[in-house]
Amino acid sequence: MHNTEVSTVSVQEDIRQLGEILRQCFNMPASYWPVYAERLGAENLRVVRRAGQIAGGLGIYRMGQWFGGKSLPMAGLAAVGVAPEHRGTGVAATLLAQTLEELHSEGVPVSGLYASTQNLYRKVGYEQAGHLCRFSVPASSLIPGEHGLSMEPVNPARHEVFHLLYTERARATNGNLDRNRAVWERLVLPKDTDDVRAYLLGPTDQPEGYLIYSQQTTGSILRVWDLTALTPAAMHRIWTFFADHRSLVDEVVWPGPVCEPFLTILPEQTYRIVHLERWMLRIVDVPGALSRRGYPVGVEAELHLEVRDDLLAANRGRFVLKVSEGQSKVIAGGRGEMQLSVRGLVPLYTGLQTPYQLQSTGHLDATPAALASAARLFSGPEPWMSDHF
Ligand SMILES: CC(C)(COP(=O)(O)OP(=O)(O)OC[C@H]1O[C@@H](n2cnc3c(N)ncnc32)[C@H](O)[C@@H]1OP(=O)(O)O)[C@@H](O)C(=O)NCCC(=O)NCCS
């Protein structure tokens, strides 16, 4: 693509033109684009020009993501859009490839996104990585329990009061975001409702959890945007709070991991999954991503990888991941006992699939000893997040 160039935005007019294209792509209300662009920051917008004319672009959420108890920098790509008259000629592929090269040169280890079409993102090395799952339960099937733990209403715009609680939850997961301001603002000020409410659970000087939700009259739904319960008391209090809405609310809808722990205390299996989607990840810097995530406590293991990457040359070749006494390091070379593409590495890295499953689908080819080492290294909680971005 000789005449296709990717760049940052330099003038307000670029932002306006990009906004026009993205509004057309995503059916975004005119009033929302300035809010969206401000949250991301102009420095995180990219435009792709075809013969000098803006043909599309994207936004980058600069945040982190938790893996194995450590947060590593993650560039979340969003609003990838190309004007309809420029589609089908490789504009998006060039935009993504050049953005990934830029992220690699900055030392960003991983990039994540939600895909409307996987084919486009797979071409540049993204693969399925974890779940966004939403459940629904009829409010009438909830039984109120203890009311002992206090619940204090708080202004959701003061989201800072939730950050430490959220981080404690996220650290114990694989895949939860290390949210930046833009992601918090999306949560407490979503574009399609202004009726967001929030509560802190437990004493204000030592809270045990929080709840952020809206009560929607359409369909009588209590829609949870985010909840964190760090103690059994907080978990039970939140569900008593939901049960206390059963006179007018038909359904409670909430996000959680597929193996949602709350389901084990629900009186009957009255829940259903109303949304299940896999977000995608790109390992932008293989040695960086492997050495910066955490690994299970007590695991001593060595994994000899041979990685293929059509786009980013520095990721190609053999690497040895050594994890010992809680420290991890990656060195070049080794025996290449597990061969895989940079895409095949993704579900292994996040723990979405076991190495045995990935061998069965042809995503990797490894010796029995390498499979066993990888199984120990990448075991952990299922990868999920509750945010869409
Ligand atoms: C999706 C979109 C960005 C693709 O832009 P584009 O410039 O037409 O894409 P490209 O020409 O670079 O295509 C690159 C690859 O993706 C594939 N692809 C593009 N759009 C696709 C679609 N809708 N479904 C399946 N594959 C698609 C192409 O086939 C191509 O693969 P190929 O080389 O094997 O044929 C564009 O259609 C768009 O803006 N759509 C509306 C907004 C949107 O859905 N954005 C994605 C949000 S995650």
The ligand as a Tripos MOL2 file, in Angstrom:
@<TRIPOS>MOLECULE
LIG
   48    50     1     0     0
SMALL
NO_CHARGES

@<TRIPOS>ATOM
      1 C1        -14.1690   -3.9480    9.6060 C.3       1 LIG1
      2 C2        -13.5220   -2.8280    8.7760 C.3       1 LIG1
      3 C3        -12.6900   -1.9550    9.7000 C.3       1 LIG1
      4 C4        -12.6220   -3.4930    7.7160 C.3       1 LIG1
      5 O1        -11.9710   -2.4570    6.9950 O.3       1 LIG1
      6 P1        -11.3240   -2.7290    5.5320 P.3       1 LIG1
      7 O2        -10.3910   -1.6380    5.2290 O.co2     1 LIG1
      8 O3        -12.4250   -3.0080    4.6020 O.co2     1 LIG1
      9 O4        -10.5430   -4.0950    5.8030 O.3       1 LIG1
     10 P2         -9.3500   -4.6480    4.9010 P.3       1 LIG1
     11 O5         -9.6590   -4.3790    3.4790 O.co2     1 LIG1
     12 O6         -8.0480   -4.1380    5.4140 O.co2     1 LIG1
     13 O7         -9.4540   -6.1880    5.1920 O.3       1 LIG1
     14 C5         -8.4510   -6.8890    5.8660 C.3       1 LIG1
     15 C6         -8.9240   -8.3090    6.0520 C.3       1 LIG1
     16 O8        -10.0770   -8.3580    6.8970 O.3       1 LIG1
     17 C7        -11.1230   -9.0060    6.2510 C.3       1 LIG1
     18 N1        -12.3760   -8.3260    6.5300 N.ar      1 LIG1
     19 C8        -12.6370   -7.0200    6.4130 C.ar      1 LIG1
     20 N2        -13.9310   -6.7760    6.7350 N.ar      1 LIG1
     21 C9        -14.4690   -7.9640    7.0370 C.ar      1 LIG1
     22 C10       -15.7580   -8.3820    7.4220 C.ar      1 LIG1
     23 N3        -16.7590   -7.5160    7.5800 N.pl3     1 LIG1
     24 N4        -15.9750   -9.7000    7.6600 N.ar      1 LIG1
     25 C11       -14.9740  -10.6000    7.5180 C.ar      1 LIG1
     26 N5        -13.7180  -10.2530    7.1500 N.ar      1 LIG1
     27 C12       -13.4890   -8.9630    6.9040 C.ar      1 LIG1
     28 C13       -10.8280   -8.8810    4.7860 C.3       1 LIG1
     29 O9        -11.4430   -9.9190    4.0620 O.3       1 LIG1
     30 C14        -9.3480   -8.9290    4.7250 C.3       1 LIG1
     31 O10        -8.9020  -10.2810    4.7330 O.3       1 LIG1
     32 P3         -8.3880  -10.9340    3.3450 P.3       1 LIG1
     33 O11        -7.1850  -10.1250    2.9700 O.co2     1 LIG1
     34 O12        -8.1000  -12.3370    3.7580 O.co2     1 LIG1
     35 O13        -9.5050  -10.7950    2.3820 O.co2     1 LIG1
     36 C15       -14.5900   -1.9800    8.0490 C.3       1 LIG1
     37 O14       -15.4560   -2.8440    7.3340 O.3       1 LIG1
     38 C16       -15.4350   -1.1390    8.9690 C.2       1 LIG1
     39 O15       -15.0750   -0.0350    9.3250 O.2       1 LIG1
     40 N6        -16.6050   -1.6790    9.4080 N.am      1 LIG1
     41 C17       -17.5040   -0.9870   10.3220 C.3       1 LIG1
     42 C18       -16.9000   -0.8140   11.7050 C.3       1 LIG1
     43 C19       -16.3870   -2.1030   12.2720 C.2       1 LIG1
     44 O16       -17.0400   -3.1470   12.2370 O.2       1 LIG1
     45 N7        -15.1750   -2.0290   12.8560 N.am      1 LIG1
     46 C20       -14.5330   -3.1240   13.5200 C.3       1 LIG1
     47 C21       -14.8410   -2.9580   14.9570 C.3       1 LIG1
     48 S1        -14.0450   -4.1830   15.9100 S.3       1 LIG1
@<TRIPOS>BOND
     1     1     2 1
     2     2     3 1
     3     2     4 1
     4     2    36 1
     5     4     5 1
     6     5     6 1
     7     6     7 2
     8     6     8 1
     9     6     9 1
    10     9    10 1
    11    10    11 2
    12    10    12 1
    13    10    13 1
    14    13    14 1
    15    14    15 1
    16    15    16 1
    17    15    30 1
    18    16    17 1
    19    17    18 1
    20    17    28 1
    21    18    19 ar
    22    18    27 ar
    23    19    20 ar
    24    20    21 ar
    25    21    22 ar
    26    21    27 ar
    27    22    23 1
    28    22    24 ar
    29    24    25 ar
    30    25    26 ar
    31    26    27 ar
    32    28    29 1
    33    28    30 1
    34    30    31 1
    35    31    32 1
    36    32    33 2
    37    32    34 1
    38    32    35 1
    39    36    37 1
    40    36    38 1
    41    38    39 2
    42    38    40 1
    43    40    41 1
    44    41    42 1
    45    42    43 1
    46    43    44 2
    47    43    45 1
    48    45    46 1
    49    46    47 1
    50    47    48 1
@<TRIPOS>SUBSTRUCTURE
     1 LIG1         1 GROUP 0 **** ****
